[in-house]
Amino acid sequence: MPADPHRPRVALDTSAGRIVLAVDAKAAPVTSCNFIGYVVSGDYDGGSFFRTVVRAINVANPNPIDVIQAATPRGSDDASRPPIALERTRDTGLRHHAGTVSMARDGPDTATSSFFIVTEDTPSLDFGGGRNPDGQGFAAFGAVIQGLDVTRRIQHMRAGSDEQLIAPVAIRSARLLDPIPGACAKARQP
């Protein structure tokens, strides 16, 4: 089966197993190209999945979620590149279903490198959802196509009361398996 030029695959080799993502460069080009840029530069190599949020445990929040979050070795607020514009799910048509890959952020237009994977359907992360007080949601930009069982296994590893994994899961490597989409190649040109 030939690669879809708008949905390149990225393989994450982690200490918990392999996860393969399909990045949706057509629906969310800004976010996808940002993520691909970090991948092809090797910035996720040596990073980790460091946070887990489990809805059943996180009952104090009125908008509980089921996610695992990853970062580069420089941390979740990696300042090596400027933040990107928020691509709202209202505009992209993507939703936070089980397996969705999305960007972590504080306010709108603050995402850099930290991403998360949704392990169960979580509409409160979409535009208009209540998880973020600003109601703008998070930028979904892809989906797990292999290894959702690995993400769920990571989610249920031991964590402290601050949602930080006691033993973070290492990202040994993150590799683009298909050609860089045209939109991303153009964005990388000086």
C-alpha positions in Angstrom: 0.0 0.0 0.0 1.6 3.3 -1.0 2.2 6.0 1.5 -0.4 8.8 1.7 1.4 12.0 1.0 -0.9 13.9 3.4 -0.6 11.4 6.2 3.0 10.5 6.8 3.8 8.0 9.4 6.1 8.5 12.4 7.5 5.5 14.4 8.2 6.1 18.1 10.5 3.4 19.5 9.9 3.6 23.3 11.1 1.5 26.2 7.5 0.3 26.5 7.1 -0.7 22.8 6.6 0.7 19.4 3.9 3.3 18.5 3.2 4.4 14.9 1.4 7.6 14.3 -0.2 9.0 11.1 0.2 12.7 11.0 -2.6 14.6 9.2 -0.7 17.3 7.3 -3.8 18.2 5.2 -6.2 18.9 8.0 -3.6 20.4 10.5 -0.6 21.6 8.4 0.9 24.0 11.0 0.8 21.5 13.8 1.8 18.5 11.7 4.8 20.3 10.1 5.9 21.6 13.5 5.9 18.0 14.9 7.6 16.6 11.8 10.3 19.3 12.1 11.1 18.0 15.6 11.0 14.4 14.4 13.4 14.9 11.5 15.8 17.0 13.6 16.0 14.1 16.1 14.6 16.3 18.9 12.4 13.6 20.4 15.3 11.0 20.6 16.1 10.7 24.3 12.8 12.3 25.3 10.1 10.6 27.2 6.5 10.0 28.0 6.5 11.6 31.4 2.9 12.3 32.3 -0.3 10.1 32.6 -3.8 11.3 33.3 -6.4 8.6 34.0 -10.1 9.7 34.0 -11.1 7.3 36.8 -8.4 8.7 39.1 -8.7 12.4 38.0 -12.3 12.7 39.3 -11.6 16.1 41.0 -11.5 17.8 37.6 -15.0 18.5 36.1 -13.5 17.6 32.7 -11.4 14.4 33.3 -9.3 13.1 30.5 -7.3 10.0 29.5 -3.9 10.9 28.0 -0.2 10.3 28.1 2.1 13.2 27.4 5.6 13.3 25.9 8.4 15.8 25.6 11.9 16.3 24.2 14.9 15.8 26.5 14.7 19.6 27.0 11.3 19.3 28.7 7.6 20.0 27.9 8.2 23.7 27.3 11.0 23.2 24.8 12.1 26.8 23.8 14.4 25.7 21.0 11.7 26.8 18.4 9.0 29.4 18.6 5.5 28.5 19.6 3.0 27.8 16.8 -0.6 29.0 16.1 -3.4 26.9 17.5 -5.2 24.9 14.9 -8.6 24.5 16.5 -10.6 21.3 16.0 -13.5 23.6 15.0 -11.4 24.5 11.9 -9.6 21.2 11.2 -12.5 18.8 11.7 -10.3 16.5 13.7 -11.6 15.3 17.1 -10.0 13.8 20.3 -11.0 10.2 19.9 -9.1 7.2 21.3 -5.7 7.3 19.6 -5.7 11.0 18.6 -2.3 12.7 18.8 -2.5 16.4 19.9 -0.3 19.2 21.0 0.0 20.3 24.7 -0.3 24.0 25.4 -1.0 26.6 28.0 -2.8 29.5 26.2 -3.6 29.7 22.5 -0.6 29.9 20.3 1.8 28.6 22.9 2.4 25.0 21.8 6.0 24.0 21.0 7.1 20.3 21.1 5.2 18.5 23.9 2.4 16.3 22.5 -0.1 13.9 24.0 -2.0 10.8 22.9 -5.6 10.3 23.9 -6.3 6.8 25.1 -10.1 7.1 25.3 -12.6 9.4 23.5 -12.3 12.8 25.2 -14.4 15.5 23.6 -13.6 18.0 26.4 -10.3 18.5 24.6 -12.0 19.7 21.4 -12.9 23.3 20.6 -15.7 24.4 23.0 -14.8 21.6 25.4 -14.2 22.5 29.1 -10.8 21.0 29.7 -9.0 24.3 29.0 -10.7 27.4 30.6 -10.4 29.4 27.3 -12.6 26.9 25.5 -10.3 26.8 22.5 -9.4 23.1 22.8 -6.2 21.5 21.7 -4.7 21.0 18.2 -5.4 17.4 17.2 -3.0 16.5 14.3 -2.8 12.8 13.9 -3.7 9.3 15.2 -2.1 6.2 16.5 -2.3 3.5 13.8 -0.2 0.9 15.6 0.5 0.5 19.3 -2.6 1.9 21.0 -2.2 -1.0 23.4 1.3 0.4 24.2 -0.1 3.9 25.0 -2.7 2.4 27.3 0.0 0.3 29.1 2.0 3.5 29.6 -1.1 5.3 30.9 -1.5 2.7 33.7 2.1 2.8 34.9 2.7 4.2 38.4 2.5 7.9 38.7 2.8 10.4 41.6 0.0 12.6 42.8 1.2 15.2 40.3 0.5 12.9 37.3 4.2 12.5 36.6 5.3 8.9 35.8 7.5 7.5 38.6 9.6 5.9 35.8 9.2 7.9 32.6 9.0 5.9 29.4 12.0 6.7 27.2 11.6 7.6 23.6 14.6 5.9 22.1 13.9 7.3 18.6 11.2 9.1 16.6 11.5 8.5 12.8 9.6 9.7 9.8 8.7 6.6 7.7 7.4 8.5 4.7 8.5 11.5 2.7 8.0 15.0 4.2 4.7 16.4 2.9 5.1 19.2 0.4 3.5 21.7 2.7 6.2 21.0 5.3 9.1 21.0 2.8 8.0 24.4 1.6 7.7 25.7 5.2 11.3 24.6 5.9 12.8 26.6 3.0 14.5 29.9 3.9 
